[in-house]
Amino acid sequence: MRDDETRPSPETLLKVARAEEEAHSGRGKLKIFLGYAPGVGKTYAMLEAAHVRKREGRDVVAAYVESHGRSETDLLLEGLELVAKLQIEYQGVRLPEMDVDAVLARKPQIALVDELAHTNARGARHEKRWQDVEELICAGIDVYTTVNVQHFESLNDVVAQITGVIVRETVPDKLLDQAVEIRLVDIPPEDLLERLREGKVYIPEKAMLATEKFFKPGNLMALRELSLRRAASRVDDQMRAYMEARSITGPWPAAEKLLVCVSGSPYSEKLIRTTRRLADEMKARWHTVYIETPGLSRHARENRERVWRDLRLAESLGADVATLTATSVPQALIQFAVQNNVTKVVVGKPMKPRWREFLRQPLVDEIIRLSGPIDVYVVSIDVAVGKAKPATAPKKPAPWAGYLKGAVLVVGITLLCQVLRGALAPTNLMMIYLLGLVLAATKLGRRAAVLTAFFSVLAFDFFFVPPYLTFAVADTEYVITFIALFTVCVVISTLVSQSGERADSVREREEQTSSLYYLSRDLAVASNLDGIVSATVRNIERSVGGEVAVLIPEGERLVLRAASAGLILETKEHAVADWSFRNNSPAGRGTDTLISAQLLYLPLQTSGEVLGVLGIRLKAETDYASPLTRRLLHAFATQAAFAVERVLLAKQAEQAQILQARESLERALLNSISHDLRTPLVTISGALGALRDRNMALEEATRHDLLDAAWEEAARLNRFVANLLDMTRLEAGALKLKPEPSDLQDLIGCALAALAPQLAMSRLETRVEPGLPLVSIDMVLMTQVLVNLIDNATKYAPRDRPVELNARATGGSVIIEVADRGPGVPPQDLDRIFDKFYRVTVPDGAGGTGMELSICKGIVEAHGGEIRAENREGGGLRMIVTLPVEPVREGEQGV
């Protein structure tokens, strides 16, 4: 192989650079102790490794270790520093969780974190413990952690199929890829079951239930194999990365890997089955590749159904399938084998006659020559199979139009040369023929160009080479000219044909890329589910043709959300779509399941769940078997699934925000009204209880004081309830004004009369400008506004400083000001104090529900006025109400 083929790829170098950058970035390292079931000894192995690191002088702490009452585990915890667990109260129960802040503050070199897949209690910083681990790693702390193989996201459905148990707590597979070391903790299933019976895994009652549900011998063997394969796959990836980074051509036969190449011949099926049997005998992974070259692309189009069928057969038998584009099949095959550490290549024995080997070396010989340390298995082919399944494709009709154009071109050039014969030498006339051959090679195709070259040579020899009008050649140098002319034509036509075939391949891939781009663009701007399904249907119709349907679950059944015009799904089609949805598997036309359906159904699957089904009816039957079309459809389905998931998550987030806002509102309401309800009720109950007690002798003055106190608190409670009702009416828009021309002197008098008991303990200074105009207001509602403002001022004003009430006219408005010399309001809160249930920090004894000012704002704005607050110089707050002088007609304003 060439040197440039053994060099590491840019992608590999980039991975190595990133790994080196992360190694020097100050990030911590992750070590995973992987098991296949609870009780195999992951925590025990982690603690043993921690003691080894501690003896080496490393700073190790147990951030969170769960011993589950196992005495041998508790013994290993001795000698290790334990970080106190964070106690989180949830639904009346205190739940211990890892204290991330304490670990970060302690900043050890190594932190032990048990149960990586654990879901934290509500109220913790992160939802999952693996997110806590990521934060520790980002802080430069190495983490040792434990996890079972069934908790990895990619294996969730496999584990559910094996055990019948859906694992809810999962971790992303990226953590396994980020781990610098994976230690497989393994014991035979028989020993694990014995530990379970001895009560070393669960308590006896729980152990019996676990044996019935999960700890079955078959389940444990399957999970054990999963863990071994997952760990081996990770080691294999590391070995391949190491080999690529250091330009090691390999393969390293650490594990057997087989490779077979299909070409669309009738023998490919036997090669695939033979490779599968060899892989089973060797317990090895195997790959199947199809290599498309410019010279074989035409052949691939003629035999595409056979190629696609072979690839689908290999995939169904468990092979890793790939399609490559290259100029040389042997070189591409060996390069793929080297990159994937393949140890054995399976090829078929050549069946062509021996004489053809002199014209072209067999592919088997080229593969053997390039294979190096890779073993090549040559499989014999039954000739009867080839006769039963001829490889020849239906012949296309001969391109007579091209041949005719070539003949006309030769005749035209010959006539032109006859005219120029006297002025040009024969060698120059040959250049005119050469120009015509170049034109034929670029426009007429390979066969027509070769035939044109043949006739051009004959015409030039017959008319322009002595002796004339014969095919004899007097000068042997013309023979070389004829051969060069013919060769140039063949080479040019071949290159043009190859470039055209490559252009077709590039154009096809460009169309697919453009289709995915347009779909992703339309899905990105779609803001709701209807927009997403409509964009999906529109883009798939434009890309692959045919008809499209998108079904989304609503409740327990699938509902057709969008479909192509004229497409109607019958009950049978709905049943097939439902099967695909519930089994998370393609079904219908072009698959091996429910093949009588009219459409191909693909589940809209994300990493979490299946969100719907995509149904497609293509125009041509052969398109269902096309790997390119199937990959494109799967890409469409994946894009649509993620877009649907985005909308659903946005809706869930919106609902969560609404719920959070509602909870905050309810909490604020309860916090606000608890004191304002409890205080007057306690006062009223106490006063009435004392008056009702016949054994208590009360003086007449005391009885009057108790009655006055109860009356005042009842009035306060009544005012509070009225505020609640007014707030409800304001929000519902049911508060209607009944304006009438009113004097501000009367308005102020009504407000002061209502506040007489409160004002008895406070000072109020009133300044009303004489001659104020009448204002069209609802006297009852504006009285409530003034009462709330004055009551709010008296709560905060010092006893020795008066509350000021001023009224004056300016322009076309009247202004009412209520000012105090209290603590004022922070500047950032001036605009928010009119929000519902919003309260600022108040001195002892003061406070409110946060409704009064909000009600005032609603009533004032309903009158066409405005209300604002500002801090006074020297301390205190001023409330300013501006009302228009123009009359407000009844019925025009409402809230």
N, C-alpha and C positions, 0 to 999 in steps of 0.2 A: 504494500500500500504506500501511497505517497506520504511525504512528511506532513503536508498540511492536513491530511486526514487523521493523523495520530495526535495532532495538537489538541489541547482542550478547547472546547467551544467557548465563544464569548459568554454564553449563559452560565457555563460552569465556572469560568473565571470570575464572573460577577457574584456567583454564590459564594465562592471561596473568599472574595474580597469582603463581602458582607459578613461572613462568619468571622474573619479576622478582625473586622471593625467592631463587631459585637463583643469579641473576646477582650478588646482593649477599651471598651466604652464604659467600663465601670459597672455594667450590669452583673447581677448575680447569676449563678448557674443552677440549673434544675436537674435533680436526680430523682427518677421515678422508680419506686419499688412496685412492680407490676405482678398481679396475681390473677387467677381465673375465678376465684370465689372467696367469700369471707371465710376466715379461719385457716388459710394456707400459711400464714406466718409473716405477712408483709410488715406489720408493725414491729414484730420481734426482730426481723432482719434489719429494719431501719434503725432500731435502737442499738443493735449490735454494731452497725456501721458507725453510728454516732459515738459510741464509746471508743472505737478505734481512732476516729478523728480527734477525740478529746485527748487520748493518750499521745497523739502526735503534736499536741499543743494548740489545736484549733479551738476557737471560742464557740461552743455549741450550747444552744438552749432549746428546750422543748416548748415551742410556741403553742401547739395544741396537739396533745397525744391522748387518744382514747384507748384505755386498756380493757374496757368491757368486763372488768372484774377478774381478769386473768392474772393469777398470782405471779406466773413467770414473767409476764409483761411488767407488772408493778415492780418486780425486783430489778429489772433493767432500767426503770425510771430513776432508781436511787443513784445518786451521784451526778445527776443532770440537773441543771438549773431550770426550774419551771416558771414560765411566765403566767401570772395570774390570769384566769379566764374572765372574760367580760360577761356579766350577768344581765341578760335582757329579759324584761318582763313582757310576756305575751299571753293575753287571755287568762290572766291570773296565775300563770306558771312562769317561773324563772328558768330561762334556758341559758346554758353556758355556751359561749362562742369565743373564738380567738380574738384577743385584743390587739388589733393591728397597730394602733398607735403606741401601745406599750412595747411591742416588738421593734417598731421603728425607732422609738426612743432608746431602747436597749442596744440596738444595732449590733447583733452578734455576727460572727462570720458565717455560721450555719444555723438555720432555724428548722426545726422538725415540725412538719404540719401533716397531721394524719387526715385521712378521708378527703381526698382532693375534690370529689364530686359532691360533697355535702352542700345542701342549701341552707344558707344562714337564716336565722330568725328575723322576722320583720322588725326593722329598726336598726339593723346592722348597716355598716357603710356600703357593703356590696351585697348583691343578691346571692352570689355563689362564692364558695371558698376558693375556687381556682382564681377568681378575680383578686382575692386577698393575696394569694401567692404571687400573682403577676406584679402587684404593687411592691411586695417585698423584694422581688427580683430586680425591679426597676430602681429600687433604693440601694442596690449593690449587695444584697444579702443572698447567699447560697441557700437553697431550699431543698430538703429531703422530704419527699411526700409519698403517699401510698394511694393506689387506685386499682380497681378491678377492671378487667378488659371489657366487661359488659357496659361500663359507664362511658365508653367513647362513642361520640355522636355517630360516626360512620357505621358502627356495628349495631346500632340500636334496633333496627328492623331485623337483622340477622339473629340477634339474641332473642327477640320476641318470637321469631319463628321457631327457634330451637326449644326454648323453655316455656313458651306460652305466657311469659311475664313481660309486661312493658316496663322498661326501666325509665323512670321519670327523671332521675338525677343524672345528667350527662355533662361531659366536658368536651370542648372542641379538640379535634385531632391535632391542631397546631401545637398544643402543649407537648404532645409526644414528639413532634418534630423539633421543638425547641430544646428538649431535654438533651443534655450533654452525655448522659449515661442512663441506661435503662437496665435495671437488675430484675431478672425474672425470678420470682419466688414461686417454686413449684413443689408440690408433693403429689403422690399418686391419689386418685379419687378414693381408693379403698381406705387409705390412712385418714383422709379428710372426713369420710363418713364415720370412721371410728372416733375421731376427735369430736364429731358432732354428737355421737351417742354418749360420750363421756362428759358432755356438758362443757367442753372447752371452747365452743363456738357461740352457742346460745344457751339460755336457760332451758331446762327440760321441756317445758310446755311449748316454748317457741321453737325449740329444735324439732319437735314432732311435726309441727305445722310446716317448718321449712323443708323437712324431708318429703312431705307430701307434695309441696308446691314447687320447690326449686332444686333441692339437693337430691336429685335422682341420678343414678349412675350414668345414664345416657347423657343427661344435661351436662354433668361435670366433665365427661370425656370430650364432648363437643366444645365446651368453653375452654378446656385445657388446650385443645388443638388451636382454637382461635388465638389464645394468648401466645402460644409458641410461634404460630405463623406471623402474628403481628410483630413480635420481637425480632423474628428472623427477617421479616421484610424491612424493618428499620435498619438492621445490621447490613442487609444487602444494599440498601440505599447509601449508607455511609461508605461501604466498600467501593461502590461504583463512583461516588463523588471523589473518593480518594484517588482512584485510578485515573479518572478524567483530569483531575487537577494536576497530576504528575505525569500526564501523557503516557500512562502505562497502557499498552495496547491490549494486553490480556489475551484471552480470558483467564481469570483465576478460577479454577474449578472447585471453588468452595462449595458450590451447590450446582447440580445439573440444571441446565436450561436448554430447551430445544427450540429450533426455528424451522419453519417450513414456508416455502414461497409458492403461491398459486398464480396461475397465468390465464385461467379461463379454459384450459384444455380439459378433455374428459378424464385425464388421469389425476387431476388435482384432488378430487374427492377421495381417492384411495390414499394419496399422500397424506391428507389431513387425518384420516382415520388411523393410518399407520403411526403417525406422529403422536396421536392421542394414546394409542396403546403403549408406545415406548415411554411416554411421559408417565403413564400410570405405573408401569413396571419400575421406573426409576424414581417415582414419587417426586417428579420435577414439574416446574412451571414450563409452559411452552407458548410460543408466539407464532402467529400466522400473518404474513405480510403479502401485500400485492404491490408490485412495483410497476408504475406506469412510465414508459419512456416515449419519446416522440415517435420512434419507429413502431411502437406497439399501440399507440393511442387509437389508430383506426381499427386495429384488430380488437381493442377493448370495446369500442363502440358496437362492433358487430356481435361480440360475445358477452356483452355487459350483464345479461341476465345470468349466464353461467358463473361469471366472476362474483356477482353479488350473492348468488346462491351458495357458492363455496365459502365466502366470507361469513355469511350467516350460519352455515353449518359449523365452521370452526368456532365461532363465538358461542354457539349453543353447546359445543363440546367442552367449553372452558378455556379456550385460547384467548390470549391478548391480541386483538386484531389491530392492524395498522395499514394505512395506505400511503405509499411513498411515491414521489416523482423524482426521476433521475434519468441520466443519459445512458448509464450502463447498469444492467441488472446485476451482474456478479459483484461489481464494486459496491453498489448500494446495499446488496444483501450482506456482504461481509462487514461493511461499515456499521450497519444496524446491529449485526451480531456482536461486534466489538463494543459498541456503546452500551448494549444491554447485557454484557457479560455472558453471552450465549456460548455453551460448550459444544453443542452438536447441531449440525445443519442437516436436514433431511431433503434429498432431491430425488428426482426420478431418473431411471436409466434412459439414456437417449434411444429413440426408436427410429431415427432417420437413417437412410442408407449411408454406408461408409464413404462413398464417393463424395457426398456432400460435405464431409468434414474437411476436405481439401479446400473448399470454397469458404467455409466459415467454421471456426473452432467451436465445438459444442459448449453450451453453458456449463455443463457439469465439469468439464476440464478446466474452464476458467475459474469456477468456484473453488475447485480443489487447489489450483495453483495459487489463489489469493488467500486461502483459508488459514495458512500458518498453523498455529497450535489448535485450531478448532477442528474437531472431528467432523467428517462428512459421511453421512449414511446414504448410500445409493440404493433405492428401492426398485425392484424389478416391476415391470408393468405388464399386465396381461394384454396381449394383442387383441384378444376378443373384445376387451372393454373399449379399446380405441375404435374397433369396427362398429361396435354397437352404438357408440356415441361419437360420430365423426366431429372433428373440430372445425370443419369448414363451415363458414357462415353463409347465409343466403347471398348469392352473387348479385351485385348491383348491375344495372344495365350499363352497357359500354358507353363511354362518353363520346358518342359519334360527333356531337357538335364540336368538341375540342379537336378531334382528328380532322374534321372538315376545315376548321379555321387554320390549322397547321398547314394543310395542303394549299389552301388559298394564299397563306403567307409565303410559302416557298415559291409558288407561281409568281406572285407579285415581285418578290426580290429578284427572281430570275429575269423577269422582263425589265426591271430597273437596271440590272447589271448589263443586259444586252444594249440598252441605250447608252450606258457609260463605258462600254467596252473599249471604245477607241481612245478614251481620255484617261483610263486608269489601268494600272497593271493588275495581273491576276491576284497578286497578294493583297492589294487594296480591295478588290472585289470580294475576297474572302472575308474582309472585315465587315462588309455590308451583310453577308450571310451570318456572321457572328452576332451582329447587332440584332438581326431578326431572331436568332436562336435565344438570345437573352430575353427578348420580348416574349417569346413563346414559353420560356421556362418560368417567367414570373406571372404569366396570365393564363396559360392553358392547362397547367397541371403537369405532373411528372410524366405520365404515359404519352400524352399528346406531344410534350416537348421532346421526348426521346424519339418518337416517330418523326417529328419535324426535323430533328438533327439528322436522322438517317436519310430522309429525302433531300435535305440540303446538301449533304455530302455527295449523293448521287447526281443531283442537278449540277453542282459545281464541276464535278468530274466530267459529266457528259458534255456540258456546253463550253467550259472555259479552260479545260486542261488538255494539252495536246496528247495524242491525236484527238481532234474534236469529234463530237457526235458518236463517241464510243466510250465504253467504260474502262478502256485500257489506259494505263498510266505510263508515260514515257520517262518521266523524271520521278525516281523513287522518293525524293524529298517531299513530294506531295502526299505520300502515304502518311508521313509523320504529321503533316498539316491536317489530314482528315481525322486521324486519331485524336489529335489535340482538340479539334473542333467538336468532335463527338463527346469527348470527356468533359470539356467545359460545360456543354449543355446538360449532361447528366448531373454533374456536381451542382450547378446552379439550381436546376429543378428540384434536386433532393433537398438542398438547403432551404429553398423557398417553401417546399412542402412541410419540412420539419418546423420552420418558424411559424407557418400558419397553424399547425397542430398545437404548438406551444401557445400561440396567441389564443386559440380556442380554449385551452385549459385555463390560461390566466383570466380570460374573459368570464369563464364560468365561475371561477373563484371570486372574481371582482363583483359579479352580480350577487353572489351569496353574501359577501361582506357588505355590499351596499344595502341589501335587504335587511340584514341585521342592524345596520346603522339607522336606516329609516324607521324600523320598528322601535329601537331603543329611544330614538328622538321623540317619536309620537307618544311612547309610553311615559317618557319623562315629563311631558307637558300635560298629560292627562291627570286630572285632579280627583276623579271619582271612578267608581267601578264601571259605570256605563261607558265612560270615555276610554277606559283601558280595553274592555272587550271589543268595542267598536274599532279601535286602532289595531287590535290583534287581527280581527277578521279582514279589515281592509288591506293590511300589509301582506298577509299570507295569500290572499287572493291575487294581489299584484305580483308576488314573488314566484309562486309555484302553480298558480292557476287553480281550477277546481272550485269546490265549495267548502265553506268553513262554518263550524258551529262552536260556540263556547258555552259550557254548562257550569254553573256555580251552585254550590249547595245552599239551600235555604231550609233550615230545620233538618229533617230527616231525609230529604229527597233533593235530587238535582233538578235545577230549573234552567231552561234555555234562556240565557241573558242576551245573546246576539247570534245572528246567523246570516249567511249569504242570502241574497234575494231569491225567493222561490224554494229554498231548502226547508223541508218539513221532516222532522224526526218522528218516526212512528214509535209505538210502544216497544217494539223489539229493539230499536236503536237506543232508546232510553235505558233499556235493561243492560245492553252491552256497555254503555257509558257508565252506568252505575257499578257494574262489575269492575271496570277499569279503575274507577274512583276508590272503591272499597279495598281492592287488592293492590293498588298502587303499581299497576302493570299495564303496558300497552295491550290493546285488544282490538278485535275487529279485522277489517280487511288488511291484507298484507302481513298478518301475524299468524301465530300458531294457535291462537285462542279466539273462539267465536268467529271463525273466518267467514261465516255467511252474512255478516253485517255489511252494510253499504258503505260505511265510513271507517277510517282508521282513528282510534281513540287513544290519545296520549294524556296521562295524568299531569296536571299542573302541580308539580312537586317542588317544595322548597326544603331547606334543611330541617324544618320543624314538622311539616304536615303536608297533606295533599289538599289544595285549595280549589280544585275544580278539574274539569276535563276539557281537552281540546279535540274536536272531531274534524277530520279532513277527508274529503272525497276528491282524489286527483283525477286528472283527465285520462292519463294512460295507465294501464294495469301494470306495466313494467316499472313505473315510477315508485310503486310501493316497495319494491325490492332494492332500489338504488340506495347504496350506503350514503352517497352525497345528499340525496333528498331526505333520507331519514335523519341524518345528522342535522341538516338544516331545520327540519320540523322539530326535532328535540330541542334545538337552540331556541327556536321560536317559543316553544312551550315553556322552557326555563325562563326566558325573558318575561313572558306574560305572567308566569307564576310569581316571580319576584315583584312585578309591578302590582299584582293583586295583593300580595302580602304587604307591600308598602301602604296601600290604601287602607287595608284592614288594620294595620298597626297604627296608622294615623287616626283612624276612627276610634280605636281603643285608647290611644293617647288622649284624644279629645274627650272621650267619655270619662277617662281617669281624671282629667283636669276638671271636668264638670263635677264629678263626684268629690274631688278634693276641695273645689270651691264650695260645694254644698256643705261638706263636712266642716270647712272653716267657718262658713256662715252660721251653721248650727252651733258650733262651738262658741263663736263670738256672741251669738244671741244668748246662749245659756250663761256664758260668763257675764254678759251685760245685765241680764234681767234677774240673775240669781240674787244679787244684793238688793236691787231695787224692789223686788217682790218680797224677799224675806224680811227686810227691815220694817216696812210698814205692817206687814202681817204679824210679825212678832210684837210690835208695839200695840197694835189693835187687840191681839189675842191677850197680851198681858194686862192691858187696861180693862177689857171686858171681863177677864178672869178675876181680877181684883174686885170689880164692882159686883160680880155674880157671887163671890164668896160671902156667904151670910155670917160666917164665923169671924170675918175681918171687920172690925169697927173702924169706919173711915169718917174723917171729918168732912164737913160739907165742902170746904175749899179743896180738899184733896180729891173729892169725887168730881168736882168741876174740872180740876186740872187733868184728871184721867180722861174725862169725857172730851175735853178740848184736844188732848193729845191724840185720842182715837179718831176724833173728827178730822184733825189735820192730816194724819197718816192715811185715813180713808180718802181724803181729797187728793193726796199725793198719789195714792194707788190708782185712783180714778183717772188722774191726769196721765199716769204712766200707761194705763190700758188704752186711753184715748190716743196716745202717741202711737202705740202699736197698731191700732185700727187705722189711724191716718196714714201710717207708713204702708199698710196693706192697700189702702185705697189709692195712694199715690202710685204704687207700682202697678196696680191694675188699671190705672187710668180712669177710675170711677169717681174721682173727686172733682165736682163741678162747682164753678164760682157762681155766686149770686151778688154781683157788684151793685153798689149804689153809691151816690155821692156822699162822702163822709168827711167829718171834721177830724183832724188829727188830735185835737184836744180831747174829743170823745174817745178816740182809740186809746190814747194814753191813759185816760181815766179808767176805762174798762180793764186794761191790763193791770193797773196799780190796785184796783179793787180785788182782782182775782189773786193778787200776790200779797195782800195785806198781812196774813200771818207770817210769811217769810220776811217781809220788809220790816217787821217789828224789831228784828234783831240786826238789821243792816241800815246803812245810811244811803239815801238816794237823792241826788240833786238833779232837778229837771229844768231844762232851759228850752222853751218853745218860742220860736220867732213869731212875733205878732203878725196877723194878717195872712196866714198861710192859706193857700187856695184849697178848695175841696178836692178830694181825690176819690176816684171811683174804685172802691175796694169791697171785698167781702169782709164785713166787720168781724164776724165770728172767727174766720180763719186768720185774719191779720192780727186779731187780738191774741190768738194762740202763738203767732210768731213772736210778738213782742213779749209775751209771758215767758216763752222759752229763752229768749235772749237775755232778759233781765234775770231770770232764775239762774241761767248759766253764769252770768257775771257775778251774782252774789255768792256763788259757790267758791269762787277763786279770789274775790276781793278781800283784803285784810279788813278786820272789824273797825279799825281806826281810819280807814280810807273810804270815801264815798264811791258809790257807783253813779256814773254820770249818764243822763238821758237827754239827748239834744235832738231837736227837730228844726229844720230850716229849708228854705226853698232856694233853688238855683236853676236858672234857665227854665226848661219845661218839666222839671222834676222836683220832687221833695225828697229830702234825705233825712233818715232817722239813724242816729248813732247811739249805741250803747257801749260805754267804755268803763274799764276798771283799772285798778292798779295792782293786779295780781301778778303771777310769775310770767305771764305771756305764753307764747307758743313758739317752739323752734321754727326758724324760717322755712326749713324743708317741709314742715307739716302744715303751713298756712293754707295750701290748696287742698289738703286732704281731710281737714277737720269737718268738711261738709259731706264726706263719704259716710255711707251707712255703716254703723257699728264701729267707726274708727274713733279711737280714743288715744290721747297722749298721756304721758306720765303726769300724775296730779299729786298735790300734797295730801297728807292724811286727812280723811274726813270729807274730801271732795271726790267727785267722780260722777259718772252717769252711764247711760246705756249707749251713747253714741248715736242716738236717733234724733234728738231734738234739733240739732243744727241741720241734719239732712232733711227733716220735715220743713224747717224754715226755708231752706233753699228751694224745695219743690213748690211751696205756696207762693213765695215771692216771684219765682220765674213764671208761675201760672198767671200772675198779675202783669206780666210784661216787664218786671223789674229785675234787679240783680242784687246779690248779697255777696259781700266779701269781708275778709278779716285782715287786719294789719296790726303789727306791734307798735306800741306807743313809745315815744322817747321818754326815758326815765322809768320804763317798766310798765307792764300792763298790756291789755288787748282792747282793740276797738273793733266792734261789729258795725258795718255800714250797710244800710238798706236803702236802695234808690228805687223810687216808684214814679212812674210817669203821671203827669197831671191830666193827660188826655183821658176822657172817660172810656171805660171798657164795657162794651155791651154784653148783656147776659147771654150766655150760651156760646160765645165765641172762643172762650179760653177754657181749657180743661187739662187735666193731668192724666 
